Amino acid sequence: MTDTSGDDRRLPPALAELARTPIDHADGEGIDFEPYDAFDSAEATTEWLRQWTGNPELDGDAFRVFGQDGTGGLAALWRVRTGRPLTEQPVVFLSSEGERGVVAGSLSDFLWVLAEGIGPLESVLYDDHSPRPDGALPALAARHATTPRRPARTIISEARAEFPAFDEHIDALCR
């Protein structure tokens, strides 16, 4: 397990496999998500967060960026649960245009959201979370998930309910 108290930037096995798994964008009808084969560095995450918020005093330690959409919006694990492994941290998305939200309460739940054909961008920008299973993603989720499979709309709603102040937290960081 990964300790959130250190500066661990090794991808959990599920994210490493996700980085090697084709994701079908389906000409705009699929998932708009490009997983990375490594977390962004601490320096790159800090630089991004400072630019995104306009706050030069921040560091990016609370986030582990692991992918992006086609416009440059970023998906990250938000290290908000002190002492818990990265896999138990919520997944968040911050778009290139300022939209943001909590996607899933854990990496495991995020895998189930992807398995239904919904990426981080789609979960934040759109209210339609109807399942559209995508290629190899259901099998990947079944191999790595530690939480039970549930509909994506349930996972997204539960995550938003658990972290209702995420927007306010991000607003407080902005200058």
Buried (B, 14 or more C-beta within 10 A) or exposed (E): EBEBEEEBBEBBEBBBBBBEBEBBBEEEEBBBBBBBEEBBEBEEBBEBBBEBBEEEEBEBEBBBBBBBBEEEBBBBBBBBBEEBBBBBBBBBBBBBEEEBBBBBBBBBBBBBBBBBBBBBBBBBBEEEBEBBEBBBBBEBBEEBBEBEBBBBBEBBEBBBEEBEEBBEBBEEBEE
